[in-house]
Amino acid sequence: MFRRAACIAVAAFTMISCNAAESETPAISLDTDDSKILYTIGLAMSRQVQQFEFSEHELAVIQKGLADGTLKRDAAVDLQTWGPKIDSFLQARLAATGERQMAEGKAFLEKTKGEPGAEVLDSGMIVLAQQQGVGPHPGPTATVKLNYRGTFPSGDEFDSSAPDSPVSFALNGVVPCFSQGIQKMKVGGKARLVCPPELAYGPRGNPPRVPPNATLVFEVELLEITEPEAEAQPQQ
């Protein structure tokens, strides 16, 4: 419960930064290193609570609780009474987010199936080859080196390899969709992998970046099959 409460408190910091742009609060100038660091702290904190999709009004209420507690003002509610209710409230919020993500994801998957060149695998994921590679396909336990970018159907990014810094990992250590999709590629190839939630992070999501039941899209460039070479098997 305490960790959940801390997440809510973090959201208040986000609201403070949002209010800074409003008329009631003077504009914040990021003209010193300290101010830039503080602003970066706010950005990092905001990512911890994005999955709860708080409204501006809700963040304002959270901000009031944070300010009253931090400045030792009289509390408007009893923490011992209402504190235990935090977790169930947040779980309900996540459940609602998951239902919306599931509906939006299904619509996106159906739309993507109609794109030229879309290959729908038996598992339900979709592979859209953008550039053909050469040589064998990696096997299910191969280690590969690649560039990638992970987004939601909206196009918002949740993860990526750093520019000019490819990553390496074993295909049996990633989400099923990512592994299955890369096994359909060859070195030098590029593809777009569309992952239904059951082949990604499912109903739990991957907090704080991936909400429950999220459909994911990976843009992948396979650079190398490193080890074990024996696992690289040609596919028809």
C-alpha positions in Angstrom: 0.0 0.0 0.0 2.8 2.4 0.9 4.4 1.9 -2.5 1.1 2.7 -4.3 0.7 5.8 -2.1 4.1 6.9 -3.1 3.2 6.5 -6.7 0.3 8.8 -6.2 2.5 11.3 -4.4 4.8 11.2 -7.4 1.9 12.2 -9.7 1.5 15.4 -7.7 4.9 16.5 -8.7 3.8 16.1 -12.3 0.8 18.3 -11.6 3.0 20.9 -10.1 5.0 21.0 -13.3 1.8 21.1 -15.3 0.5 24.0 -13.2 3.7 25.9 -13.8 2.5 26.5 -17.3 -0.8 27.9 -16.1 -1.7 31.5 -15.3 -1.7 31.0 -11.5 1.9 30.0 -11.3 4.9 32.0 -12.7 6.6 30.4 -15.7 9.6 28.2 -14.7 12.9 29.1 -16.2 15.3 26.2 -16.8 18.4 28.5 -17.0 20.5 26.7 -14.3 21.8 23.2 -14.0 19.9 22.7 -10.8 16.6 23.7 -12.4 17.2 21.3 -15.3 17.9 18.5 -12.9 14.8 19.2 -11.0 12.8 19.3 -14.2 14.3 15.9 -15.2 13.3 14.5 -11.8 9.7 15.5 -12.6 9.8 13.9 -16.0 11.2 10.6 -14.5 8.5 10.7 -11.8 5.7 11.2 -14.3 6.6 8.0 -16.0 5.8 6.1 -12.8 2.2 7.0 -12.9 1.3 7.4 -16.6 -0.4 4.0 -16.6 -3.1 5.2 -14.2 -4.2 7.9 -16.7 -5.0 10.5 -14.0 -7.0 13.5 -15.3 -5.9 17.1 -14.7 -8.5 17.4 -11.9 -7.4 14.2 -10.2 -3.8 15.4 -10.3 -4.9 18.7 -8.7 -6.5 16.8 -5.9 -3.3 14.7 -5.4 -1.3 17.8 -5.4 -3.4 19.3 -2.6 -2.8 16.1 -0.4 0.9 16.3 -1.1 1.2 20.0 -0.3 -0.9 19.6 2.9 1.2 16.7 4.1 4.6 18.2 3.2 3.8 21.6 4.7 2.2 20.0 7.8 -1.2 21.5 7.3 -4.3 19.9 8.8 -5.3 16.9 6.7 -8.7 17.0 5.0 -9.2 13.2 5.5 -8.0 10.6 8.0 -5.0 8.7 6.5 -5.6 5.6 8.6 -9.2 5.4 7.3 -8.6 6.1 3.6 -5.0 4.8 3.2 -6.0 1.2 3.0 -8.4 2.0 0.1 -5.6 3.2 -2.1 -4.6 -0.1 -3.5 -8.1 -1.2 -4.5 -8.7 2.2 -6.2 -5.5 1.9 -8.3 -6.3 -1.7 -9.2 -9.7 -0.7 -10.4 -8.1 2.1 -12.5 -5.7 -0.4 -14.0 -8.5 -2.8 -14.8 -10.4 -0.1 -16.7 -7.2 0.9 -18.5 -6.7 -2.8 -19.5 -10.2 -3.1 -20.9 -9.7 0.0 -23.0 -6.3 -1.2 -24.2 -7.8 -4.6 -25.2 -10.5 -3.1 -27.3 -8.2 -0.6 -29.0 -5.7 -3.3 -29.6 -8.1 -5.7 -31.3 -9.2 -2.9 -33.6 -5.6 -2.1 -34.5 -4.8 -5.7 -35.2 -7.7 -6.2 -37.5 -6.8 -3.0 -39.4 -3.1 -4.1 -39.7 -4.1 -7.5 -41.1 -5.3 -5.7 -44.2 -2.0 -4.0 -44.9 -0.1 -5.1 -48.0 2.4 -7.8 -47.2 1.0 -8.5 -43.7 1.7 -12.1 -42.6 -0.5 -13.4 -39.7 1.2 -16.2 -37.8 -0.7 -19.0 -36.2 -0.1 -17.3 -32.8 -2.0 -14.3 -33.9 0.9 -11.8 -34.2 1.5 -10.0 -37.5 4.8 -9.6 -39.3 5.3 -6.9 -42.0 8.6 -7.3 -43.8 10.1 -4.0 -44.8 13.5 -5.2 -46.1 14.6 -8.7 -46.9 17.8 -10.1 -45.3 20.1 -12.9 -46.4 21.2 -16.2 -44.9 19.5 -18.4 -42.3 16.8 -17.4 -39.8 17.8 -17.4 -36.2 16.6 -20.4 -34.1 14.5 -20.1 -30.9 17.5 -20.0 -28.6 19.9 -18.0 -30.8 21.5 -14.8 -29.5 21.0 -11.9 -31.9 22.2 -8.3 -32.3 19.7 -5.8 -33.5 18.3 -2.3 -33.5 14.7 -1.9 -32.3 12.0 0.6 -31.4 8.9 -0.4 -29.4 5.7 1.7 -29.7 2.0 1.5 -28.9 -0.5 1.6 -31.8 -0.7 5.3 -31.2 2.9 5.6 -32.2 4.1 6.7 -28.7 7.4 5.0 -27.9 7.9 3.0 -24.8 11.3 1.5 -25.4 14.1 1.4 -28.0 17.8 0.6 -28.5 20.0 3.6 -28.2 21.1 5.3 -31.5 24.2 3.6 -32.9 24.2 1.2 -30.0 22.7 -2.2 -31.1 21.6 -4.6 -28.4 22.2 -8.3 -28.0 20.0 -10.9 -26.3 18.8 -14.5 -26.5 15.5 -15.1 -28.2 14.3 -17.4 -25.4 14.6 -14.5 -22.9 12.2 -12.0 -24.5 8.4 -11.8 -24.9 7.0 -14.5 -27.2 6.0 -12.1 -30.0 9.4 -10.5 -30.2 11.1 -13.9 -30.4 8.6 -15.4 -32.9 8.9 -12.3 -35.2 12.7 -12.2 -35.2 12.8 -15.9 -36.1 11.0 -15.0 -39.3 13.8 -12.6 -40.3 17.3 -12.9 -41.8 20.4 -10.8 -41.2 20.1 -7.4 -42.8 16.3 -7.6 -42.7 13.9 -5.1 -41.3 10.4 -5.8 -40.1 7.5 -4.4 -38.2 6.1 -6.8 -35.6 2.6 -6.3 -34.2 2.1 -8.1 -30.9 -1.3 -8.9 -29.3 -1.1 -8.6 -25.5 -1.2 -12.3 -24.8 2.2 -12.5 -26.7 3.6 -9.4 -25.0 3.0 -8.4 -21.4 -0.6 -9.6 -21.0 -3.0 -8.4 -18.3 -0.2 -7.4 -15.9 1.6 -5.1 -18.4 5.1 -4.0 -17.7 4.9 -1.1 -15.2 5.5 1.7 -15.5 5.9 1.8 -19.2 3.5 -0.7 -20.6 -0.2 -0.7 -19.4 -2.2 -3.9 -19.0 -3.4 -5.7 -22.1 -1.4 -3.4 -24.4 -0.9 -4.3 -28.1 2.7 -3.5 -29.0 4.5 -2.7 -32.2 8.2 -3.4 -32.7 10.3 -2.0 -35.6 13.3 -4.3 -35.8 16.5 -4.4 -37.8 18.4 -7.7 -37.5 22.1 -7.1 -37.7 23.7 -10.4 -36.7 23.1 -13.9 -35.4 25.9 -14.2 -32.8 25.5 -17.5 -30.8 24.8 -20.3 -30.8 25.3 -20.6 -34.5 23.9 -24.2 -34.4 20.5 -22.8 -33.5 20.2 -20.9 -36.8 18.0 -23.0 -39.0 16.7 -22.2 -42.5 12.9 -21.7 -42.8 10.8 -22.2 -45.8 
